[in-house]
Every structure is written in C-alpha cells, then in structure tokens.
Amino acid sequence: MARHGSDFNQEKLLRTVETLIFDGKATIDRAARVLGISPRTLNRRLHRAGTTFSHIVDDCRLNSARTLLASSNAKTYQIAAALGYKDPSSFSRAFTRWTGMTPRQYRAQSYSKE
C-alpha cells in the first residue's frame, strides 16, 4: 500500500487493524475512530493507496495466521477464533485461498524448515 498524504500512516493502520482483529472488532468504523478520522476519509485514503479495508484486514489475518501456525502449538480452531472467524472451516478456506495450502500443510512445512 502506497503512502499518500502526510497524515496517512500505514504502519499505524496495520497495528490498529491487528489489534482490532484480536479484539474481535475489526470494522472500518472502529479503525477510523482509533485513527481519529472518519470512515469515509479512511476509505478515500485506502482507495488512493489502491487497496480496501477488507484487503488490509485479510493481510493482517494472513500475517498473524502464518506467525501463529509457525511458532505456536495453538490448535487451528483456536487460531481461527483469535482471528475472528466464526468457525475453523471458514478460516481454513480463507487460508487455503491466500496461500494455496491448508493451515495443517503450512504448519508442517514450517516445522520441516527448522
């Protein structure tokens, strides 16, 4: 995501979304409130940067999922719940769409690299 405007801080947005995901409240309204801007302004800035709030949430979930799968013994259903999925199968489908492998395959591959 490209940075546009001096008051648009990509890193702060990513940290905010990560926190909101783990709090179970990753909505554009809440993110905008934390950032001190309106949801409409956040949407405009994301559009100018060539992305969407949904894409940002997916990126944060993917990065968090990779970290949790590679570095913890948490069960898939626990990771799914932590990332805001209602059920493990939704998480598994999303993870497979993002990476081309299931969470179990990703974890096995991560462990085999050590």
MMTF fields as JSON, N, C-alpha, C and O atoms, coordinates in Angstrom:
{
  "mmtfVersion": "1.0.0",
  "mmtfProducer": "UNKNOWN",
  "numBonds": 455,
  "numAtoms": 456,
  "numGroups": 114,
  "numChains": 1,
  "numModels": 1,
  "chainsPerModel": [1],
  "groupsPerChain": [114],
  "chainIdList": ["A"],
  "bondAtomList": [4, 2, 8, 6, 12, 10, 16, 14, 20, 18, 24, 22, 28, 26, 32, 30, 36, 34, 40, 38, 44, 42, 48, 46, 52, 50, 56, 54, 60, 58, 64, 62, 68, 66, 72, 70, 76, 74, 80, 78, 84, 82, 88, 86, 92, 90, 96, 94, 100, 98, 104, 102, 108, 106, 112, 110, 116, 114, 120, 118, 124, 122, 128, 126, 132, 130, 136, 134, 140, 138, 144, 142, 148, 146, 152, 150, 156, 154, 160, 158, 164, 162, 168, 166, 172, 170, 176, 174, 180, 178, 184, 182, 188, 186, 192, 190, 196, 194, 200, 198, 204, 202, 208, 206, 212, 210, 216, 214, 220, 218, 224, 222, 228, 226, 232, 230, 236, 234, 240, 238, 244, 242, 248, 246, 252, 250, 256, 254, 260, 258, 264, 262, 268, 266, 272, 270, 276, 274, 280, 278, 284, 282, 288, 286, 292, 290, 296, 294, 300, 298, 304, 302, 308, 306, 312, 310, 316, 314, 320, 318, 324, 322, 328, 326, 332, 330, 336, 334, 340, 338, 344, 342, 348, 346, 352, 350, 356, 354, 360, 358, 364, 362, 368, 366, 372, 370, 376, 374, 380, 378, 384, 382, 388, 386, 392, 390, 396, 394, 400, 398, 404, 402, 408, 406, 412, 410, 416, 414, 420, 418, 424, 422, 428, 426, 432, 430, 436, 434, 440, 438, 444, 442, 448, 446, 452, 450],
  "bondOrderList": [1, 1, 1, 1, 1, 1, 1, 1, 1, 1, 1, 1, 1, 1, 1, 1, 1, 1, 1, 1, 1, 1, 1, 1, 1, 1, 1, 1, 1, 1, 1, 1, 1, 1, 1, 1, 1, 1, 1, 1, 1, 1, 1, 1, 1, 1, 1, 1, 1, 1, 1, 1, 1, 1, 1, 1, 1, 1, 1, 1, 1, 1, 1, 1, 1, 1, 1, 1, 1, 1, 1, 1, 1, 1, 1, 1, 1, 1, 1, 1, 1, 1, 1, 1, 1, 1, 1, 1, 1, 1, 1, 1, 1, 1, 1, 1, 1, 1, 1, 1, 1, 1, 1, 1, 1, 1, 1, 1, 1, 1, 1, 1, 1],
  "groupList": [{"groupName": "MET", "atomNameList": ["N", "CA", "C", "O"], "elementList": ["N", "C", "C", "O"], "formalChargeList": [0, 0, 0, 0], "bondAtomList": [1, 0, 2, 1, 3, 2], "bondOrderList": [1, 1, 2], "singleLetterCode": "M", "chemCompType": "L-PEPTIDE LINKING"}, {"groupName": "ALA", "atomNameList": ["N", "CA", "C", "O"], "elementList": ["N", "C", "C", "O"], "formalChargeList": [0, 0, 0, 0], "bondAtomList": [1, 0, 2, 1, 3, 2], "bondOrderList": [1, 1, 2], "singleLetterCode": "A", "chemCompType": "L-PEPTIDE LINKING"}, {"groupName": "ARG", "atomNameList": ["N", "CA", "C", "O"], "elementList": ["N", "C", "C", "O"], "formalChargeList": [0, 0, 0, 0], "bondAtomList": [1, 0, 2, 1, 3, 2], "bondOrderList": [1, 1, 2], "singleLetterCode": "R", "chemCompType": "L-PEPTIDE LINKING"}, {"groupName": "HIS", "atomNameList": ["N", "CA", "C", "O"], "elementList": ["N", "C", "C", "O"], "formalChargeList": [0, 0, 0, 0], "bondAtomList": [1, 0, 2, 1, 3, 2], "bondOrderList": [1, 1, 2], "singleLetterCode": "H", "chemCompType": "L-PEPTIDE LINKING"}, {"groupName": "GLY", "atomNameList": ["N", "CA", "C", "O"], "elementList": ["N", "C", "C", "O"], "formalChargeList": [0, 0, 0, 0], "bondAtomList": [1, 0, 2, 1, 3, 2], "bondOrderList": [1, 1, 2], "singleLetterCode": "G", "chemCompType": "PEPTIDE LINKING"}, {"groupName": "SER", "atomNameList": ["N", "CA", "C", "O"], "elementList": ["N", "C", "C", "O"], "formalChargeList": [0, 0, 0, 0], "bondAtomList": [1, 0, 2, 1, 3, 2], "bondOrderList": [1, 1, 2], "singleLetterCode": "S", "chemCompType": "L-PEPTIDE LINKING"}, {"groupName": "ASP", "atomNameList": ["N", "CA", "C", "O"], "elementList": ["N", "C", "C", "O"], "formalChargeList": [0, 0, 0, 0], "bondAtomList": [1, 0, 2, 1, 3, 2], "bondOrderList": [1, 1, 2], "singleLetterCode": "D", "chemCompType": "L-PEPTIDE LINKING"}, {"groupName": "PHE", "atomNameList": ["N", "CA", "C", "O"], "elementList": ["N", "C", "C", "O"], "formalChargeList": [0, 0, 0, 0], "bondAtomList": [1, 0, 2, 1, 3, 2], "bondOrderList": [1, 1, 2], "singleLetterCode": "F", "chemCompType": "L-PEPTIDE LINKING"}, {"groupName": "ASN", "atomNameList": ["N", "CA", "C", "O"], "elementList": ["N", "C", "C", "O"], "formalChargeList": [0, 0, 0, 0], "bondAtomList": [1, 0, 2, 1, 3, 2], "bondOrderList": [1, 1, 2], "singleLetterCode": "N", "chemCompType": "L-PEPTIDE LINKING"}, {"groupName": "GLN", "atomNameList": ["N", "CA", "C", "O"], "elementList": ["N", "C", "C", "O"], "formalChargeList": [0, 0, 0, 0], "bondAtomList": [1, 0, 2, 1, 3, 2], "bondOrderList": [1, 1, 2], "singleLetterCode": "Q", "chemCompType": "L-PEPTIDE LINKING"}, {"groupName": "GLU", "atomNameList": ["N", "CA", "C", "O"], "elementList": ["N", "C", "C", "O"], "formalChargeList": [0, 0, 0, 0], "bondAtomList": [1, 0, 2, 1, 3, 2], "bondOrderList": [1, 1, 2], "singleLetterCode": "E", "chemCompType": "L-PEPTIDE LINKING"}, {"groupName": "LYS", "atomNameList": ["N", "CA", "C", "O"], "elementList": ["N", "C", "C", "O"], "formalChargeList": [0, 0, 0, 0], "bondAtomList": [1, 0, 2, 1, 3, 2], "bondOrderList": [1, 1, 2], "singleLetterCode": "K", "chemCompType": "L-PEPTIDE LINKING"}, {"groupName": "LEU", "atomNameList": ["N", "CA", "C", "O"], "elementList": ["N", "C", "C", "O"], "formalChargeList": [0, 0, 0, 0], "bondAtomList": [1, 0, 2, 1, 3, 2], "bondOrderList": [1, 1, 2], "singleLetterCode": "L", "chemCompType": "L-PEPTIDE LINKING"}, {"groupName": "THR", "atomNameList": ["N", "CA", "C", "O"], "elementList": ["N", "C", "C", "O"], "formalChargeList": [0, 0, 0, 0], "bondAtomList": [1, 0, 2, 1, 3, 2], "bondOrderList": [1, 1, 2], "singleLetterCode": "T", "chemCompType": "L-PEPTIDE LINKING"}, {"groupName": "VAL", "atomNameList": ["N", "CA", "C", "O"], "elementList": ["N", "C", "C", "O"], "formalChargeList": [0, 0, 0, 0], "bondAtomList": [1, 0, 2, 1, 3, 2], "bondOrderList": [1, 1, 2], "singleLetterCode": "V", "chemCompType": "L-PEPTIDE LINKING"}, {"groupName": "ILE", "atomNameList": ["N", "CA", "C", "O"], "elementList": ["N", "C", "C", "O"], "formalChargeList": [0, 0, 0, 0], "bondAtomList": [1, 0, 2, 1, 3, 2], "bondOrderList": [1, 1, 2], "singleLetterCode": "I", "chemCompType": "L-PEPTIDE LINKING"}, {"groupName": "PRO", "atomNameList": ["N", "CA", "C", "O"], "elementList": ["N", "C", "C", "O"], "formalChargeList": [0, 0, 0, 0], "bondAtomList": [1, 0, 2, 1, 3, 2], "bondOrderList": [1, 1, 2], "singleLetterCode": "P", "chemCompType": "L-PEPTIDE LINKING"}, {"groupName": "CYS", "atomNameList": ["N", "CA", "C", "O"], "elementList": ["N", "C", "C", "O"], "formalChargeList": [0, 0, 0, 0], "bondAtomList": [1, 0, 2, 1, 3, 2], "bondOrderList": [1, 1, 2], "singleLetterCode": "C", "chemCompType": "L-PEPTIDE LINKING"}, {"groupName": "TYR", "atomNameList": ["N", "CA", "C", "O"], "elementList": ["N", "C", "C", "O"], "formalChargeList": [0, 0, 0, 0], "bondAtomList": [1, 0, 2, 1, 3, 2], "bondOrderList": [1, 1, 2], "singleLetterCode": "Y", "chemCompType": "L-PEPTIDE LINKING"}, {"groupName": "TRP", "atomNameList": ["N", "CA", "C", "O"], "elementList": ["N", "C", "C", "O"], "formalChargeList": [0, 0, 0, 0], "bondAtomList": [1, 0, 2, 1, 3, 2], "bondOrderList": [1, 1, 2], "singleLetterCode": "W", "chemCompType": "L-PEPTIDE LINKING"}],
  "groupTypeList": [0, 1, 2, 3, 4, 5, 6, 7, 8, 9, 10, 11, 12, 12, 2, 13, 14, 10, 13, 12, 15, 7, 6, 4, 11, 1, 13, 15, 6, 2, 1, 1, 2, 14, 12, 4, 15, 5, 16, 2, 13, 12, 8, 2, 2, 12, 3, 2, 1, 4, 13, 13, 7, 5, 3, 15, 14, 6, 6, 17, 2, 12, 8, 5, 1, 2, 13, 12, 12, 1, 5, 5, 8, 1, 11, 13, 18, 9, 15, 1, 1, 1, 12, 4, 18, 11, 6, 16, 5, 5, 7, 5, 2, 1, 7, 13, 2, 19, 13, 4, 0, 13, 16, 2, 9, 18, 2, 1, 9, 5, 18, 5, 11, 10],
  "groupIdList": [1, 2, 3, 4, 5, 6, 7, 8, 9, 10, 11, 12, 13, 14, 15, 16, 17, 18, 19, 20, 21, 22, 23, 24, 25, 26, 27, 28, 29, 30, 31, 32, 33, 34, 35, 36, 37, 38, 39, 40, 41, 42, 43, 44, 45, 46, 47, 48, 49, 50, 51, 52, 53, 54, 55, 56, 57, 58, 59, 60, 61, 62, 63, 64, 65, 66, 67, 68, 69, 70, 71, 72, 73, 74, 75, 76, 77, 78, 79, 80, 81, 82, 83, 84, 85, 86, 87, 88, 89, 90, 91, 92, 93, 94, 95, 96, 97, 98, 99, 100, 101, 102, 103, 104, 105, 106, 107, 108, 109, 110, 111, 112, 113, 114],
  "secStructList": [7, 7, 7, 7, 1, 6, 6, 7, 7, 2, 2, 2, 2, 2, 2, 2, 2, 2, 2, 2, 2, 2, 2, 6, 7, 7, 7, 2, 2, 2, 2, 2, 2, 2, 2, 6, 1, 7, 2, 2, 2, 2, 2, 2, 2, 2, 2, 2, 6, 6, 7, 7, 2, 2, 2, 2, 2, 2, 2, 2, 2, 2, 2, 2, 2, 2, 2, 2, 2, 2, 2, 7, 7, 7, 7, 2, 2, 2, 2, 2, 2, 2, 6, 6, 7, 1, 1, 2, 2, 2, 2, 2, 2, 2, 2, 2, 2, 2, 2, 1, 1, 7, 2, 2, 2, 2, 2, 2, 2, 2, 2, 2, 6, 7],
  "xCoordList": [0.849, 0.0, 0.895, 1.75, 0.709, 1.488, 1.015, -0.147, 1.924, 1.577, 1.218, 1.999, 0.034, -0.445, -0.807, -1.583, -0.253, -0.591, 0.216, 0.51, 0.572, 1.442, 0.75, 1.426, -0.579, -1.266, -1.774, -2.501, -1.405, -1.815, -0.643, 0.335, -0.741, 0.337, -0.031, -0.853, 0.584, 0.288, 0.594, -0.202, 1.728, 2.099, 1.105, 0.75, 0.662, -0.322, -1.636, -2.275, -2.04, -3.252, -3.113, -4.028, -1.982, -1.783, -1.789, -2.406, -1.12, -1.121, -2.536, -2.954, -3.258, -4.631, -5.513, -6.255, -5.431, -6.255, -5.885, -6.77, -4.6, -4.173, -4.796, -5.337, -4.721, -5.3, -6.803, -7.346, -7.467, -8.916, -9.308, -10.335, -8.508, -8.795, -8.786, -9.71, -7.739, -7.632, -8.652, -8.946, -9.189, -10.274, -11.633, -12.646, -11.662, -12.916, -13.756, -14.97, -13.11, -13.851, -13.221, -13.111, -12.813, -12.121, -13.115, -13.416, -13.611, -14.502, -13.864, -13.03, -14.258, -13.704, -14.115, -13.344, -15.298, -15.736, -14.823, -14.424, -14.502, -13.638, -12.21, -11.575, -11.707, -10.352, -10.258, -9.302, -11.234, -11.239, -11.284, -10.591, -12.09, -12.196, -10.845, -10.425, -10.161, -8.838, -7.848, -7.02, -7.934, -7.021, -7.409, -6.643, -8.587, -9.025, -9.5, -9.389, -10.034, -10.569, -11.933, -12.32, -12.65, -13.955, -13.772, -12.767, -14.732, -14.66, -14.573, -13.88, -15.279, -15.247, -13.841, -13.361, -13.195, -11.826, -10.881, -10.03, -11.024, -10.178, -10.395, -9.431, -11.645, -11.94, -11.294, -10.726, -11.383, -10.77, -9.259, -8.677, -8.636, -7.18, -6.77, -5.767, -7.531, -7.237, -7.43, -6.641, -8.484, -8.739, -7.574, -7.113, -7.103, -5.957, -4.709, -3.855, -4.604, -3.455, -3.631, -2.732, -4.796, -5.031, -5.429, -5.147, -6.08, -6.488, -7.834, -8.42, -8.308, -9.56, -9.343, -8.351, -10.276, -10.179, -10.236, -9.511, -11.086, -11.203, -9.869, -9.488, -9.172, -7.875, -6.869, -6.091, -6.884, -5.994, -6.275, -5.344, -7.545, -7.916, -7.42, -6.842, -7.643, -7.167, -5.653, -5.152, -4.919, -3.45, -3.006, -2.098, -3.645, -3.293, -3.63, -2.854, -4.792, -5.156, -4.163, -3.751, -3.785, -2.834, -1.494, -0.942, -0.969, 0.317, 0.253, 1.176, -0.825, -0.991, -1.145, -0.576, -1.906, -2.097, -0.767, -0.46, 0.017, 1.328, 2.197, 2.832, 2.219, 3.032, 2.55, 3.356, 1.252, 0.712, 0.903, 1.21, 0.725, 0.904, 2.363, 2.65, 3.267, 4.691, 5.347, 6.35, 4.802, 5.534, 4.756, 5.205, 3.612, 2.852, 2.271, 2.239, 1.817, 1.148, -0.37, -1.092, -0.848, -2.295, -3.006, -2.514, -4.131, -4.966, -5.564, -5.717, -5.9, -6.464, -7.731, -7.938, -8.58, -9.808, -9.507, -10.258, -8.412, -8.031, -7.523, -7.834, -6.746, -6.237, -7.406, -7.47, -8.32, -9.496, -10.278, -10.667, -10.507, -11.253, -10.494, -11.09, -9.194, -8.378, -8.41, -8.328, -8.529, -8.528, -9.928, -10.094, -10.932, -12.279, -13.145, -14.178, -12.743, -13.58, -14.594, -14.289, -15.803, -16.862, -16.645, -17.096, -15.951, -15.667, -14.341, -13.905, -13.705, -12.407, -12.439, -11.446, -13.557, -13.6, -13.548, -12.965, -14.142, -14.045, -12.598, -12.112, -11.921, -10.512, -9.683, -8.835, -9.926, -9.164, -9.356, -8.394, -10.592, -10.853, -10.132, -9.529, -10.201, -9.525, -8.014, -7.366, -7.457, -6.013, -5.569, -4.534, -6.343, -6.037, -6.116, -5.292, -7.091, -7.217, -5.999, -5.487, -5.543, -4.41, -3.087, -2.259, -2.882, -1.549, -1.461, -0.365, -2.604, -2.578, -2.348, -2.183, -2.336, -2.205, -3.063, -3.401, -3.404, -4.214, -3.349, -2.122, -3.984, -3.194, -2.309, -1.169, -2.829, -2.047, -0.814, 0.281, -0.997, 0.134, 1.168, 2.372, 0.688, 1.59, 2.403, 3.612, 1.733, 2.429, 3.458, 4.58, 3.1, 4.052, 5.261, 6.396, 5.016, 6.116, 7.0, 8.223, 6.395, 7.15, 8.031, 9.178, 7.512, 8.283, 9.402, 10.466, 9.16, 10.195, 11.375, 12.449, 11.196, 12.275, 13.234, 14.345, 12.811, 13.656, 14.721, 15.516],
  "yCoordList": [-1.165, 0.0, 1.228, 1.375, 2.083, 3.305, 4.306, 4.305, 5.147, 6.155, 7.451, 7.973, 7.969, 9.213, 10.191, 9.87, 11.364, 12.387, 12.232, 11.113, 13.325, 13.282, 12.719, 12.276, 12.727, 12.253, 10.813, 10.333, 10.125, 8.744, 7.846, 7.76, 7.189, 6.36, 4.892, 4.352, 4.261, 2.864, 1.935, 1.048, 2.129, 1.259, 1.369, 0.366, 2.576, 2.76, 2.071, 1.464, 2.162, 1.483, -0.026, -0.677, -0.583, -2.03, -2.475, -3.489, -1.742, -2.079, -1.978, -2.812, -0.949, -0.764, -1.931, -2.485, -2.3, -3.399, -4.705, -5.484, -4.961, -6.172, -6.236, -7.268, -5.144, -5.095, -5.327, -6.08, -4.683, -4.841, -6.266, -6.763, -6.922, -8.322, -9.176, -9.954, -9.03, -9.856, -9.467, -10.256, -8.257, -7.842, -8.255, -8.115, -8.77, -9.185, -8.023, -8.153, -6.881, -5.677, -4.985, -3.759, -5.73, -5.149, -4.602, -5.241, -3.416, -2.747, -1.432, -0.879, -0.947, 0.326, 1.466, 2.408, 1.402, 2.441, 2.505, 3.587, 1.354, 1.329, 1.741, 2.476, 1.272, 1.641, 3.149, 3.782, 3.713, 5.153, 5.922, 6.926, 5.456, 6.121, 6.125, 7.153, 4.976, 4.883, 5.824, 6.445, 5.929, 6.776, 8.255, 9.112, 8.55, 9.931, 10.561, 11.771, 9.724, 10.207, 9.564, 8.644, 10.052, 9.464, 8.208, 8.08, 7.288, 6.11, 6.482, 5.82, 7.54, 7.988, 8.451, 8.141, 9.188, 9.646, 8.452, 8.406, 7.494, 6.301, 5.561, 5.136, 5.403, 4.738, 5.465, 4.831, 6.794, 7.578, 7.37, 7.187, 7.4, 7.222, 5.823, 5.655, 4.847, 3.479, 3.341, 2.683, 3.965, 3.925, 4.565, 4.024, 5.713, 6.375, 5.507, 5.569, 4.702, 3.813, 2.508, 1.668, 2.34, 1.157, -0.077, -1.196, 0.107, -1.036, -0.753, 0.312, -1.705, -1.565, -1.989, -2.639, -1.611, -2.019, -3.544, -4.145, -4.144, -5.609, -6.267, -7.269, -5.708, -6.243, -6.103, -7.021, -4.972, -4.753, -5.781, -6.361, -6.008, -6.999, -8.385, -9.103, -8.761, -10.061, -10.186, -11.225, -9.136, -9.167, -9.35, -10.131, -8.633, -8.758, -10.153, -10.742, -10.671, -12.029, -13.057, -13.965, -12.914, -13.85, -13.791, -14.834, -12.61, -12.487, -13.063, -13.753, -12.784, -13.324, -14.839, -15.54, -15.345, -16.799, -17.492, -18.511, -16.954, -17.54, -17.59, -18.605, -16.502, -16.446, -17.472, -18.214, -17.521, -18.451, -19.904, -20.752, -20.194, -21.579, -22.015, -23.165, -21.118, -21.469, -21.451, -22.132, -20.688, -20.504, -20.871, -20.583, -21.493, -21.883, -23.27, -23.806, -23.828, -25.129, -24.969, -25.938, -23.748, -23.496, -24.343, -24.521, -24.843, -25.625, -24.698, -23.5, -25.256, -24.463, -23.743, -22.584, -24.408, -23.759, -22.577, -21.601, -22.658, -21.552, -20.358, -19.205, -20.66, -19.603, -18.949, -17.726, -19.772, -19.248, -18.304, -17.216, -18.706, -17.868, -16.576, -15.501, -16.684, -15.492, -14.479, -13.274, -14.972, -14.096, -13.639, -12.962, -14.015, -13.509, -14.348, -13.876, -15.589, -16.466, -17.173, -17.569, -17.33, -17.976, -19.484, -20.105, -20.068, -21.494, -21.8, -21.042, -22.908, -23.262, -23.494, -23.236, -23.975, -24.242, -22.944, -22.923, -21.873, -20.575, -20.098, -19.613, -20.237, -19.867, -20.721, -20.202, -22.021, -22.929, -22.597, -22.598, -22.313, -21.941, -20.64, -20.538, -19.654, -18.373, -18.578, -18.051, -19.327, -19.548, -20.286, -19.961, -21.266, -22.002, -21.092, -21.196, -20.212, -19.251, -18.319, -18.012, -17.877, -16.958, -17.611, -17.003, -18.85, -19.467, -20.665, -21.068, -21.237, -22.436, -23.709, -24.783, -23.597, -24.788, -24.631, -23.519, -25.758, -25.718, -25.264, -25.308, -24.83, -24.471, -25.627, -25.412, -26.825, -28.004, -28.187, -28.446, -28.052, -28.175, -27.073, -27.328, -25.849, -24.727, -24.977, -24.75, -25.445, -25.72, -26.815, -26.697, -27.877, -28.969, -28.476, -28.847, -27.639, -27.081, -26.177, -26.19, -25.41, -24.506, -25.302, -24.924, -26.397, -27.212, -27.962, -28.191, -28.345, -29.098, -28.209, -28.724, -26.882, -25.968, -25.741, -25.25, -26.097, -25.856, -26.914, -26.862],
  "zCoordList": [0.0, 0.0, 0.0, 0.873, -0.944, -1.047, -0.004, 0.402, 0.412, 1.412, 0.708, -0.088, 1.004, 0.391, 1.49, 2.39, 1.417, 2.397, 3.662, 4.08, 4.267, 5.427, 6.665, 7.593, 6.697, 7.883, 7.741, 8.611, 6.669, 6.493, 6.857, 6.114, 7.982, 8.488, 8.311, 9.051, 7.33, 7.009, 8.179, 8.489, 8.826, 9.944, 11.094, 11.714, 11.373, 12.443, 12.079, 12.938, 10.819, 10.371, 10.547, 11.051, 10.138, 10.25, 11.709, 12.036, 12.585, 14.017, 14.592, 15.395, 14.17, 14.642, 14.214, 15.025, 12.948, 12.442, 13.129, 13.482, 13.324, 14.033, 15.416, 15.812, 16.143, 17.487, 17.44, 18.248, 16.5, 16.386, 16.02, 16.483, 15.201, 14.848, 16.106, 16.343, 16.911, 18.112, 19.177, 20.074, 19.083, 19.979, 19.438, 20.124, 18.197, 17.581, 17.071, 16.915, 16.808, 16.423, 15.221, 15.209, 14.227, 13.063, 12.046, 11.037, 12.333, 11.397, 10.981, 11.697, 9.834, 9.369, 10.299, 10.486, 10.879, 11.808, 13.031, 13.46, 13.581, 14.77, 14.424, 15.18, 13.291, 12.884, 12.676, 13.124, 12.009, 11.765, 13.082, 13.243, 14.009, 15.308, 16.015, 16.546, 16.022, 16.655, 15.976, 16.643, 14.665, 13.903, 13.948, 13.508, 14.474, 14.601, 13.307, 13.113, 12.418, 11.147, 10.927, 11.648, 9.934, 9.639, 8.777, 8.078, 8.825, 7.962, 6.481, 5.708, 6.095, 4.701, 4.306, 3.216, 5.194, 4.926, 4.829, 3.941, 5.73, 5.681, 4.37, 3.734, 3.959, 2.686, 1.507, 0.618, 1.504, 0.417, 0.384, -0.685, 1.54, 1.602, 1.155, 0.462, 1.546, 1.11, -0.396, -1.074, -0.911, -2.351, -3.112, -4.117, -2.63, -3.272, -3.203, -4.087, -2.155, -1.992, -2.768, -2.786, -3.411, -4.227, -3.45, -3.879, -2.313, -1.511, -0.847, -1.039, -0.078, 0.653, 2.101, 2.432, 2.946, 4.343, 4.456, 5.249, 3.672, 3.671, 3.318, 3.924, 2.348, 1.955, 3.095, 3.354, 3.767, 4.908, 5.997, 6.557, 6.3, 7.316, 6.907, 7.723, 5.647, 5.171, 5.294, 5.723, 4.921, 5.033, 6.477, 6.76, 7.382, 8.799, 9.331, 10.084, 8.934, 9.361, 8.822, 9.543, 7.561, 6.961, 7.691, 8.043, 7.919, 8.606, 10.014, 10.449, 10.72, 12.068, 12.035, 12.872, 11.078, 10.961, 10.686, 11.305, 9.771, 9.474, 10.723, 11.009, 11.454, 12.672, 13.686, 14.247, 13.926, 14.914, 14.503, 15.341, 13.231, 12.769, 12.855, 13.186, 12.564, 12.524, 13.898, 14.108, 14.832, 16.083, 17.346, 18.455, 17.186, 18.374, 18.176, 17.068, 19.273, 19.221, 19.282, 19.517, 19.07, 19.122, 18.078, 16.963, 18.44, 17.522, 16.477, 16.713, 15.326, 14.241, 14.683, 14.322, 15.456, 15.894, 16.822, 16.841, 17.592, 18.468, 17.652, 17.951, 16.629, 15.753, 15.011, 14.893, 14.518, 13.812, 14.721, 14.297, 15.947, 16.89, 17.199, 17.259, 17.392, 17.697, 16.563, 16.799, 15.324, 14.158, 13.749, 12.735, 14.544, 14.311, 13.399, 12.923, 13.144, 12.313, 13.19, 14.315, 12.667, 13.427, 13.55, 14.512, 12.569, 12.641, 11.939, 11.073, 12.313, 11.744, 10.237, 9.556, 9.706, 8.269, 7.459, 6.375, 7.962, 7.276, 7.253, 6.231, 8.375, 8.444, 7.49, 6.764, 7.491, 6.631, 5.156, 4.387, 4.759, 3.364, 2.995, 1.927, 3.882, 3.609, 3.53, 2.626, 4.453, 4.463, 3.202, 2.621, 2.785, 1.56, 0.342, -0.566, 0.318, -0.785, -0.819, -1.895, 0.327, 0.399, 0.036, -0.643, 0.484, 0.384, -0.549, -0.94, -0.908, -1.737, -0.94, -1.519, 0.384, 1.225, 2.475, 2.88, 3.072, 4.285, 5.46, 5.38, 6.548, 7.728, 8.207, 8.616, 8.155, 8.582, 7.692, 8.191, 6.376, 5.451, 5.703, 5.684, 5.939, 6.194, 7.461, 7.486, 8.509, 9.773, 9.583, 10.074, 8.882, 8.636, 7.858, 8.159, 6.859, 6.067, 6.929, 6.792, 7.796, 8.674, 9.627, 9.867, 10.173, 11.097, 10.382, 10.956, 9.129, 8.399, 8.004, 7.694, 8.009, 7.666, 8.823, 8.626, 10.022, 11.203, 11.352, 12.291]
}
